Each structure stands twice: as C-alpha cells, then as structure tokens.
Amino acid sequence: MKKDNSPWNWIPTLNFASGLPYAIIISVSVIMYKNLGINNEDIGIYTSLLYLPWVIKPLWSPFIDLYSTKRKWFVSMQLLISLAFLIVGLTIPLSNFFVISLAIFWVAAFASASNDVASDGFYLVVLEKEQQSFFLGIRSTFYRLSMLTGNGLIVVIAGYLEQEYGDKQKAWSYTMIVVGLIMTVITIYNYFSTANIEAKMAVMKTVSIPHKSFGEVFATFFQKKQIGLVLAFILLFRLGESQLLKMLTPFLIDPISAGGMGLTTQDVGVIYGTFGVLSLTIGGIIGGIVISRDGLGKWMLPMILAMHLPIIGFILLSHFHPGSVFYIYATVIAEQFGYGFGFAAFMMYLIYVADGESKTSHYSIATGFMALGMMLPGMLSGFIQEYLGYGNFFIWVFLATIPGLILSRFLIFPTDFGKKSAQEKTN
C-alpha cells in the first residue's frame, strides 16, 4: 500500500462517521425524546425499532458488494445522513415532531446501515488480515469515540442550549443542525482522505462476488461450521447491554424520587464526554493490542467478563443512590473501559465468522443478527424497567449477560486468530 494511502489517514474518520449517526439515532434520540416529554415505554419501543435497518441490512449488502465501489457508497450515504440530521433539526419545533423526526431518523438509519456495510467492506478488502487485527482496536476505539461524542459533546451542547434559551425544543433543534454540519465536514474529509484503491486492485475480482447470486451468498453463510451456535451467541451476547443502553440515560436523568440519579442533561454529557472518552480509548487500544499479540483464544473470556462485570456498578448506584458524583464517574469509567476492551473480542470473532470469499456480505449478515439481538430486547426494556424499577432492572440486565457468556465457551475457532505473524512483528 502506498504511503499516502496509510490506514491511519482514513480508519479513524471512517469509523467515526459510522459511529456518530448510530449514536445520534439510537442513543441521543433517547435523551432528546426524554427531554421533550416522551414516556419511557414509547422511547423503548420506537427508538428500538430504529435498529431495524441494521437488522435487515444483509438483504441489500450484496448489492453494495456487487455494484460500484464501496468508497462511492459510503461517501454518498454519509452525505445523505448529513442532510437527514439537518432536516430533523428543522422539524423539531413542529407540533407533530415525534412522528416526523422518527420517519427522518429511519431514512438516516437506512443510510447509516448502508454506510456501515460499505465501510466494513472497504476495511476488509483493502487491509491484510494481520493489519485488520492490529487496527481493530483503533477502529473500535474511534467508533466508540464517535458514540461518546454523541452521548458526551452533543448532549453537553444540548444541555447548554436548554439552559441558555429555556426552550428544550429550540435547544434540540439547534443541536441536530450542529450534528448535520459536523457530519458534512466529516463526509468531505473522508472523500479526500480515502483513495480510490478498489478500482486499481485486481484482487477485487476475486474477493468480490460477481459470479454469485444473492441467494448463493446467503446460503454459503448458513453453511458455516457451528452456524446454529454462532447465531445463538451473536443474538444473545448483547442481551443485557441492549437493555442497559436504552434505560441508562433515563436512569441518570430521572429524579431520585423516581429511582433515578437526578442529573441534568449537561451532567450526563460531561460525565460521558470526559473520563468516559479517555477510559474507552485506553480500553479499545489495549483490546486490539492484546489480540494482535496473543490471538483471540487467550483473551475471549477475560474480555467478555471485562465488558459485562461493570453492570454491577449500576446495580449499586440504583440501590444506594450515593450523593457524591464520584461514584457515578467511577462506574462510568469502569463501564467504558470494559466496553472498549471487551467489545474488540466480539468484533474480532465476527471477522472470523465472515472470513471467506464473500466476506463483506457475510460480515454484514453477522452484524445484522447482532443488531437484531439489540433491537428486540431494547423494545421491551422500557416495559421491563417500569415493572421492575431501576434497582431490580439492573439486576435483570446483569443476569441477561450469562447466556452469551456460557455460549462463548462452546465456540470453536483458531486460538491464534488475529495474532500477528512473526514477519509482521519484525516489520
């Protein structure tokens, strides 16, 4: 690869452009609707339905694999996402903003899911397998950094504007316009930072699937070894997390009398945008490094535990409601570090599952099942939380991580998968 095509030039911003729309559509929308008076049940149902494009993206991922270059796809989709957020900002002051904004978020979600397929494909095609494992931590870190930018910086901006104007609709309207402008700048950068490598690579003729039908692409995925166990693991691995993510922000914002922590919108943004960002960055980088050094087999169990055990911190917060914000920071630091460190193992395993001739489409199918495992439990999370209360809800969330942990012990894969070869280490 030429020097000016170094992965360092495009991996950070390309994955930032994947994570930011996801954060706004799936997470920040929860905060926005909560502050604009939508109840927890409606938030749980309708924002979880926004996962659907990521669930069904395998239906059109072969089309992205077959037609045009992945670079053209992700640049076009990022531009569409930018326009969608700008339009959402303009619709919030309307009386029927909830329905209209959800519809536009749906358009942005489909564009974002397509952007993910194209970006993942670009990563899998352009980089060698050893490079993929090394940059996995960087890729995961910048993806999560973009999500924390949404849950941190963007929420801080919204909270500041709420206080400045005393009008939550105006504050969130301006905030969504700012998000649209940020995405526009990132899109322009990605257009210039990613070279049109695919058109020059003869190997593309062998790693793409021009001679296979859509049906054959799907069929070969479901013929993989242990496919039943693999799908069960993908669907259940994030069973707890899917519910935690939906109800965590309402928990932090709701008053203590309702079982929450009584924080302001700006407080939540600051907590996730400071130490949360730092913890996630360190965790993600370390996760990628240890896999590339020792292989996935050695670190799979420790990384899964690191990802799920911090939920205990939220159980303690919900039962004791400590007065000091220090305990909230400590819990968030542990949760973000564990997530950055642990999620790298899961994504590396998905790369293993997708490995083969139709890797782009198969990776898309695997992540589609992952999104399904996020969507369905998330839809029920509001009802479960209202029934159990926050304290018992977080206990339930922790118990929901056990099935995925058990299934992981029966997965068969090369223990050194993702490990750098001796030649790579000397380069």
C-alpha positions as CSV (number, residue, x, y, z in Angstrom):
1,M,0.0,0.0,0.0
2,K,1.3,3.4,-0.9
3,K,2.3,5.7,2.0
4,D,-0.4,8.3,1.1
5,N,-3.0,5.5,1.4
6,S,-2.0,4.7,5.0
7,P,-4.8,3.3,7.1
8,W,-4.1,5.9,9.7
9,N,-5.4,8.6,7.3
10,W,-8.9,7.1,7.0
11,I,-9.6,4.5,9.6
12,P,-10.2,7.0,12.4
13,T,-12.6,9.3,10.5
14,L,-14.3,6.5,8.5
15,N,-15.3,4.7,11.7
16,F,-16.2,8.0,13.4
17,A,-18.6,8.5,10.5
18,S,-20.1,5.1,11.2
19,G,-20.5,5.6,14.9
20,L,-21.8,9.1,15.2
21,P,-25.0,8.6,13.2
22,Y,-25.6,5.4,15.1
23,A,-25.1,7.2,18.4
24,I,-27.5,10.0,17.4
25,I,-30.2,7.7,16.1
26,I,-30.1,5.0,18.7
27,S,-28.8,6.7,21.9
28,V,-29.0,10.5,21.7
29,S,-32.6,10.3,20.3
30,V,-33.5,8.6,23.7
31,I,-32.2,11.7,25.6
32,M,-33.8,14.1,23.2
33,Y,-37.3,12.4,23.4
34,K,-37.0,12.1,27.1
35,N,-36.4,15.8,27.5
36,L,-39.1,16.6,25.0
37,G,-41.7,14.8,27.1
38,I,-41.9,11.3,25.5
39,N,-42.5,8.5,28.1
40,N,-40.2,5.5,28.7
41,E,-42.5,2.9,27.1
42,D,-42.7,4.9,23.8
43,I,-39.0,5.6,23.9
44,G,-38.1,1.9,24.4
45,I,-40.4,0.7,21.5
46,Y,-39.9,3.4,18.8
47,T,-36.2,4.1,19.3
48,S,-35.5,0.3,19.3
49,L,-37.4,0.0,16.0
50,L,-34.7,2.3,14.6
51,Y,-32.4,-0.7,14.9
52,L,-34.3,-2.4,12.1
53,P,-32.2,-1.1,9.2
54,W,-29.1,-2.6,10.8
55,V,-31.0,-5.9,11.3
56,I,-32.1,-6.2,7.6
57,K,-29.1,-4.7,6.0
58,P,-27.9,-8.2,4.8
59,L,-30.8,-8.0,2.4
60,W,-29.1,-5.3,0.3
61,S,-25.5,-5.7,1.3
62,P,-24.7,-8.0,-1.7
63,F,-25.9,-5.1,-3.9
64,I,-23.3,-2.9,-2.3
65,D,-20.8,-5.6,-2.8
66,L,-21.6,-6.0,-6.5
67,Y,-22.3,-2.5,-7.8
68,S,-19.9,0.4,-7.8
69,T,-17.1,0.8,-5.3
70,K,-17.5,0.8,-1.5
71,R,-15.9,4.2,-1.4
72,K,-18.6,5.8,-3.6
73,W,-21.3,4.1,-1.4
74,F,-20.0,5.3,1.9
75,V,-19.4,8.9,0.7
76,S,-22.9,9.1,-0.8
77,M,-24.5,7.6,2.3
78,Q,-22.7,10.0,4.7
79,L,-23.9,12.9,2.6
80,L,-27.5,11.6,2.9
81,I,-27.1,11.2,6.7
82,S,-25.8,14.8,6.9
83,L,-28.9,16.1,5.1
84,A,-31.2,14.0,7.3
85,F,-29.9,15.4,10.6
86,L,-30.3,18.9,9.2
87,I,-33.9,18.2,8.4
88,V,-34.6,16.7,11.8
89,G,-33.3,19.9,13.4
90,L,-35.8,21.9,11.3
91,T,-38.8,19.6,12.2
92,I,-38.4,19.5,16.0
93,P,-40.3,22.8,16.5
94,L,-43.4,21.3,14.8
95,S,-46.3,20.1,16.8
96,N,-46.1,16.5,15.3
97,F,-42.3,16.4,15.6
98,F,-42.2,12.9,17.1
99,V,-43.7,11.2,14.1
100,I,-41.8,13.3,11.6
101,S,-38.5,13.1,13.3
102,L,-38.8,9.3,13.7
103,A,-39.5,9.0,9.9
104,I,-36.4,11.0,9.1
105,F,-34.3,9.1,11.6
106,W,-35.5,5.9,9.7
107,V,-34.1,7.3,6.5
108,A,-30.9,8.2,8.2
109,A,-30.8,4.7,9.8
110,F,-31.0,3.0,6.4
111,A,-28.3,5.3,5.0
112,S,-26.1,4.7,8.1
113,A,-26.6,0.9,7.9
114,S,-25.5,1.0,4.2
115,N,-22.6,3.2,5.1
116,D,-21.5,0.6,7.7
117,V,-21.7,-2.2,5.0
118,A,-19.5,-0.1,2.6
119,S,-17.1,1.0,5.3
120,D,-16.7,-2.5,6.7
121,G,-16.2,-3.9,3.2
122,F,-13.5,-1.2,2.4
123,Y,-11.7,-2.2,5.6
124,L,-11.8,-5.9,4.9
125,V,-10.8,-5.6,1.3
126,V,-8.1,-3.0,1.5
127,L,-6.2,-4.3,4.6
128,E,-4.4,-7.6,5.0
129,K,-5.7,-9.9,7.8
130,E,-2.8,-9.0,10.1
131,Q,-3.5,-5.3,9.6
132,Q,-7.1,-5.9,10.4
133,S,-6.3,-7.4,13.8
134,F,-3.9,-4.6,14.7
135,F,-6.2,-1.8,13.6
136,L,-9.3,-3.5,15.2
137,G,-8.6,-1.7,18.5
138,I,-8.1,1.7,16.7
139,R,-11.2,1.1,14.6
140,S,-13.3,0.1,17.6
141,T,-12.0,3.0,19.7
142,F,-12.9,5.7,17.1
143,Y,-16.3,4.1,16.6
144,R,-16.9,4.3,20.3
145,L,-15.3,7.7,20.5
146,S,-17.9,8.9,18.0
147,M,-20.7,7.4,20.0
148,L,-19.3,9.2,23.1
149,T,-19.1,12.4,21.1
150,G,-22.8,12.0,20.6
151,N,-23.6,11.0,24.2
152,G,-21.0,13.4,25.5
153,L,-20.2,16.6,23.5
154,I,-23.5,16.7,21.6
155,V,-25.5,16.2,24.8
156,V,-23.5,18.8,26.6
157,I,-24.3,21.2,23.7
158,A,-28.0,20.4,24.0
159,G,-27.9,20.8,27.8
160,Y,-26.1,24.2,27.5
161,L,-28.6,25.4,24.9
162,E,-31.5,24.2,27.1
163,Q,-30.2,26.5,29.9
164,E,-29.3,29.3,27.5
165,Y,-32.7,29.5,25.8
166,G,-35.0,28.0,28.4
167,D,-36.7,26.2,25.5
168,K,-35.9,22.5,25.0
169,Q,-37.4,22.3,21.5
170,K,-35.2,25.2,20.3
171,A,-32.2,23.7,22.0
172,W,-32.6,20.3,20.4
173,S,-33.4,21.8,17.0
174,Y,-30.1,23.7,17.0
175,T,-28.3,20.7,18.3
176,M,-29.5,18.5,15.5
177,I,-28.4,21.1,12.9
178,V,-25.0,21.2,14.5
179,V,-24.8,17.4,14.2
180,G,-25.7,17.7,10.5
181,L,-22.9,20.2,9.9
182,I,-20.4,18.0,11.7
183,M,-21.4,15.0,9.5
184,T,-21.0,17.2,6.5
185,V,-17.4,18.2,7.4
186,I,-16.5,14.5,8.1
187,T,-18.0,13.5,4.8
188,I,-15.9,16.0,2.9
189,Y,-12.8,14.8,4.7
190,N,-13.5,11.1,4.0
191,Y,-14.0,11.9,0.4
192,F,-10.5,13.4,0.1
193,S,-8.7,11.0,2.6
194,T,-9.8,7.7,1.1
195,A,-8.1,6.9,-2.2
196,N,-9.9,5.1,-4.9
197,I,-7.9,2.0,-4.2
198,E,-10.6,-0.5,-5.2
199,A,-10.7,0.4,-8.8
200,K,-6.9,-0.2,-9.0
201,M,-6.9,-3.6,-7.2
202,A,-7.1,-6.6,-9.4
203,V,-7.6,-8.7,-6.3
204,M,-11.1,-7.2,-6.1
205,K,-12.2,-9.5,-8.8
206,T,-11.6,-12.5,-6.5
207,V,-12.7,-11.1,-3.2
208,S,-16.0,-9.7,-4.5
209,I,-18.9,-11.9,-5.7
210,P,-19.7,-11.0,-9.3
211,H,-20.4,-14.6,-10.3
212,K,-22.7,-15.4,-7.4
213,S,-26.4,-14.7,-7.0
214,F,-27.8,-13.1,-3.8
215,G,-29.2,-16.4,-2.8
216,E,-25.9,-18.2,-3.1
217,V,-24.2,-15.5,-0.9
218,F,-26.8,-16.0,1.9
219,A,-26.7,-19.8,1.5
220,T,-22.9,-20.0,2.0
221,F,-23.2,-18.0,5.2
222,F,-25.6,-20.5,6.7
223,Q,-23.4,-23.4,5.7
224,K,-20.6,-22.3,8.0
225,K,-19.4,-24.6,10.9
226,Q,-21.4,-24.3,14.1
227,I,-23.8,-21.9,12.5
228,G,-26.6,-22.6,14.9
229,L,-24.4,-22.0,17.9
230,V,-22.8,-19.0,16.2
231,L,-26.1,-17.3,15.6
232,A,-27.3,-18.0,19.1
233,F,-24.1,-16.4,20.5
234,I,-24.4,-13.4,18.3
235,L,-28.1,-12.9,19.2
236,L,-27.6,-13.4,23.0
237,F,-24.2,-11.8,23.6
238,R,-25.6,-8.3,23.9
239,L,-28.9,-9.3,25.6
240,G,-28.0,-7.4,28.7
241,E,-26.3,-4.5,27.0
242,S,-29.2,-3.9,24.6
243,Q,-31.5,-3.1,27.6
244,L,-28.9,-1.2,29.6
245,L,-28.2,1.2,26.8
246,K,-31.9,2.1,26.4
247,M,-32.6,2.8,30.0
248,L,-29.2,4.1,31.3
249,T,-29.8,7.7,30.3
250,P,-33.4,7.8,31.7
251,F,-31.9,6.4,34.9
252,L,-29.3,9.1,35.2
253,I,-31.8,11.9,34.3
254,D,-34.9,10.7,36.3
255,P,-35.2,12.3,39.8
256,I,-34.3,10.3,42.8
257,S,-37.9,10.1,43.8
258,A,-38.5,8.1,40.6
259,G,-35.4,5.8,41.3
260,G,-33.0,7.8,39.1
261,M,-29.9,9.8,39.9
262,G,-31.4,13.3,39.2
263,L,-28.7,14.5,36.8
264,T,-29.1,17.3,34.3
265,T,-28.7,16.7,30.5
266,Q,-25.4,18.6,30.7
267,D,-24.2,16.5,33.6
268,V,-24.7,13.3,31.6
269,G,-22.9,14.8,28.6
270,V,-19.9,15.9,30.8
271,I,-19.6,12.5,32.5
272,Y,-19.5,10.5,29.3
273,G,-17.5,13.2,27.4
274,T,-14.6,13.4,29.7
275,F,-13.4,10.4,31.7
276,G,-15.7,8.1,29.7
277,V,-13.9,9.0,26.5
278,L,-10.5,8.5,28.0
279,S,-11.4,5.2,29.5
280,L,-12.9,3.9,26.3
281,T,-9.9,5.0,24.3
282,I,-7.5,3.2,26.5
283,G,-9.6,0.1,26.7
284,G,-10.1,-0.1,23.0
285,I,-6.5,0.3,22.1
286,I,-5.4,-2.3,24.7
287,G,-8.0,-4.7,23.4
288,G,-6.7,-4.5,19.9
289,I,-3.1,-4.8,21.0
290,V,-3.5,-7.9,23.2
291,I,-5.5,-9.7,20.4
292,S,-2.8,-8.9,17.8
293,R,-0.1,-10.1,20.3
294,D,-1.6,-13.3,21.7
295,G,-4.6,-14.2,19.5
296,L,-8.3,-14.2,20.2
297,G,-8.4,-17.5,22.1
298,K,-6.4,-16.4,25.1
299,W,-8.5,-13.2,25.6
300,M,-12.0,-14.1,24.7
301,L,-13.3,-14.9,28.2
302,P,-11.4,-12.2,30.1
303,M,-12.6,-9.6,27.6
304,I,-16.2,-10.7,27.8
305,L,-16.1,-10.5,31.6
306,A,-14.5,-7.1,31.4
307,M,-17.4,-5.9,29.3
308,H,-20.2,-7.2,31.5
309,L,-19.0,-7.0,35.1
310,P,-19.2,-3.2,35.3
311,I,-23.0,-3.5,35.2
312,I,-22.7,-4.3,39.0
313,G,-21.8,-0.7,39.4
314,F,-25.2,0.4,38.1
315,I,-26.9,-2.1,40.4
316,L,-25.1,-0.4,43.3
317,L,-25.9,3.1,42.1
318,S,-29.6,2.3,41.7
319,H,-29.9,0.8,45.2
320,F,-27.8,3.2,47.3
321,H,-28.1,6.5,45.3
322,P,-24.8,8.0,46.6
323,G,-24.8,11.7,46.9
324,S,-21.3,12.2,45.5
325,V,-20.9,12.3,41.7
326,F,-17.6,10.5,42.2
327,Y,-19.4,7.1,42.3
328,I,-21.1,7.8,39.0
329,Y,-17.8,8.8,37.4
330,A,-16.2,5.6,38.8
331,T,-19.0,3.4,37.4
332,V,-18.9,5.1,34.0
333,I,-15.1,4.8,33.8
334,A,-15.2,1.1,34.6
335,E,-18.1,0.5,32.1
336,Q,-16.5,2.4,29.3
337,F,-13.0,0.8,29.8
338,G,-14.6,-2.6,30.0
339,Y,-16.7,-2.0,26.9
340,G,-13.7,-0.7,24.8
341,F,-11.6,-3.6,25.9
342,G,-14.2,-6.3,25.7
343,F,-16.1,-5.4,22.6
344,A,-12.9,-5.8,20.5
345,A,-13.1,-9.6,21.1
346,F,-16.7,-9.8,19.9
347,M,-15.9,-7.8,16.7
348,M,-12.8,-10.0,16.0
349,Y,-14.9,-13.1,16.3
350,L,-17.4,-11.6,13.8
351,I,-14.5,-11.1,11.4
352,Y,-13.6,-14.8,11.9
353,V,-17.2,-15.8,11.2
354,A,-17.3,-13.7,8.0
355,D,-13.9,-14.8,6.7
356,G,-14.1,-16.3,3.2
357,E,-14.9,-15.3,-0.4
358,S,-17.9,-13.2,0.3
359,K,-16.5,-11.6,3.5
360,T,-18.2,-8.2,3.0
361,S,-21.7,-9.7,2.7
362,H,-21.1,-12.3,5.4
363,Y,-19.8,-9.7,7.8
364,S,-23.0,-7.7,7.1
365,I,-25.2,-10.7,7.8
366,A,-23.4,-11.3,11.1
367,T,-23.7,-7.7,12.2
368,G,-27.4,-7.8,11.1
369,F,-28.0,-10.6,13.6
370,M,-26.1,-8.6,16.1
371,A,-28.5,-5.7,15.5
372,L,-31.5,-8.0,15.9
373,G,-30.1,-9.0,19.2
374,M,-30.0,-5.3,20.2
375,M,-33.4,-4.4,18.8
376,L,-35.8,-6.9,20.2
377,P,-34.7,-6.7,23.9
378,G,-34.4,-3.0,23.6
379,M,-38.0,-2.7,22.5
380,L,-39.1,-4.4,25.8
381,S,-36.6,-2.6,28.0
382,G,-39.0,0.3,28.9
383,F,-41.8,-2.0,30.0
384,I,-39.4,-4.2,32.0
385,Q,-37.9,-1.2,33.7
386,E,-41.3,0.3,34.6
387,Y,-42.4,-3.1,36.0
388,L,-39.2,-3.9,38.0
389,G,-38.0,-0.4,38.9
390,Y,-34.4,0.7,38.2
391,G,-32.8,-1.3,41.0
392,N,-34.2,-4.7,40.0
393,F,-33.9,-3.8,36.3
394,F,-30.1,-3.6,36.5
395,I,-30.0,-6.9,38.3
396,W,-32.1,-8.4,35.5
397,V,-29.7,-6.8,32.9
398,F,-26.7,-8.4,34.7
399,L,-28.3,-11.8,34.7
400,A,-29.1,-11.4,31.0
401,T,-25.4,-11.4,30.2
402,I,-25.0,-15.0,31.4
403,P,-26.4,-16.9,28.3
404,G,-23.9,-15.3,26.0
405,L,-21.1,-16.0,28.3
406,I,-22.0,-19.7,28.5
407,L,-22.3,-20.0,24.8
408,S,-18.9,-18.4,24.2
409,R,-17.3,-21.4,25.9
410,F,-18.5,-23.8,23.2
411,L,-17.3,-21.7,20.2
412,I,-14.6,-23.3,18.1
413,F,-12.1,-21.0,16.4
414,P,-8.3,-20.9,16.0
415,T,-6.8,-19.7,19.3
416,D,-4.3,-17.6,17.4
417,F,-6.8,-15.9,15.2
418,G,-5.9,-12.2,14.8
419,K,-2.4,-12.8,16.1
420,K,0.4,-11.0,14.3
421,S,2.7,-13.3,12.4
422,A,6.4,-13.2,13.2
423,Q,7.1,-11.4,9.9
424,E,4.6,-8.7,10.8
425,K,6.1,-8.2,14.2
426,T,9.6,-7.5,12.7
427,N,8.2,-5.0,10.2
